[in-house]
């Protein structure tokens, strides 16, 4: 039995992970489940999966969960806080860790799993955006296995040679092609984008995702963060990572080789496919996903991204090229700006303006900062961005 901790179990990735796990009860057992403050959602998962531990980041919510777990006669131990998240990610009885906490809050628990030598199923792209060098160094030192869960990076992983060791030239890789749906506003004019509401931004045409990730997809920042993540996962610079808008979301990404070959991974847009792949790798297992019907798809369209309509993608490339802690600055400003948009404190077009301002005001540091330094920068950028929002309102 393979023991699994699911970080962020009540989110969309966590729910899909538990769906795949439940299809293979003889192979996987849930050791720990975690959430931020969703008491009802986590309680229901505890009833079904009976983990040893349940963790809520919010201590008040954890007290409520503990009372309800006890009243239900369940034996799961309830823990609270950031240290508890890291603890259940590094437990001796845990083999795999699904790192699916959204945002920079997921960095430290995912890093704890990497340092403990686990198989890390990484759905939290911000861990590599904020601390890419530190994260991959931790994986290397501990002997952990790092498998990407984002559909695009998982697709690239599947299209690379089995013995790929982060050296594209040695593997004959020319570049990678990250596909993007283009989100719900792919054809909208700048005037229309200024009127976008949170409800419209969260209505993704192809994928079922949380609110923050849905907004990131609508601004194409999600693809920008994936570009930075790809740099650390696959060892390619910004000039060898190309974004291709593919509205059908059937080709999840591609690898182009120096001999002219292009390998693509295809499938229905369902996150259970990359989750099942990473759980079973190097084998394959049933994910509960309907097979792709190419006759129903009928056509595949591709177009170049519009950096004028979606400046967040341009800013992400600039942060990657600038290096140092600029990706961490980009991410921190984006998280605050997206939350302000969801709270209707700023317009949709205010998101890239705030991010660009944060990058302009920050001087890139040299590589090699500590995790503590990066967390401090993250906090400083968040405070500065909040002050700018206050002046905008």
Secondary structure, 3 states (H helix, E strand, C coil): CEEEEEECCCCHHHHHHHHHHHCCCCCEEEEEEEECCCHHHHHHHHHHHCCCEEEECCHHHHHHHHHHHHHCCCCCEEEECHHHHHHHHCCCCCCEEEECCCCHHHHHHHHHHHHCCCEEEECCCHHHHHHHHHHHHHHHHHCCEEEECCHHHHHHHHHCCCCCCCCHHHHCEEEEEEEECCCCCCCCCHHHHCCCCHHHHCCCCCCCCCHHHHHHHHHCHHHHHHHHHHHHHHCCCHHHEEEEECCCCCEEEEEEECCCCEEEEECCCCCHHHHHHHHHCCCCCCCCCCCCCHHHHCCCCCEECCCCCCHHHHHHHHHHHHCCCHHHHHHHHHHHHHHHHHCCCCCCCHHHHHHHHHHHCCCCCCCCCCHHHHHHHHHHHHHHHHHHHHHHC
